[in-house]
Amino acid sequence: MRRVKEVTLVLCVFIVLLVIFGSCFRATPAGAFFGALAGTPVLVHLFNRLAPRRKEPDNSPESVSRPIASPPAEQVVVLRLDRPDRRA
């Protein structure tokens, strides 16, 4: 499913570039096609470099042998105010 999603997004980038080159830059149909064909891998590469993939959570069910985590132990912090001459 992930592969289909990636291919669909690349196809959408290609179509957007085709429209931009064809209408905004007023390129010929062949120029718009080859511009979109050359620009799509560049944009995909730049996007992958600037926004790397997130690690996807594991969808497998949890194993039964995993131990149950105990609540964290309490920690006590003692704050002591010292005088400027370092006497208690």
Long-range contacts (C-beta under 8 A, 24 or more apart in sequence): 10-40, 10-44, 13-40, 13-43, 13-44, 14-40, 17-43
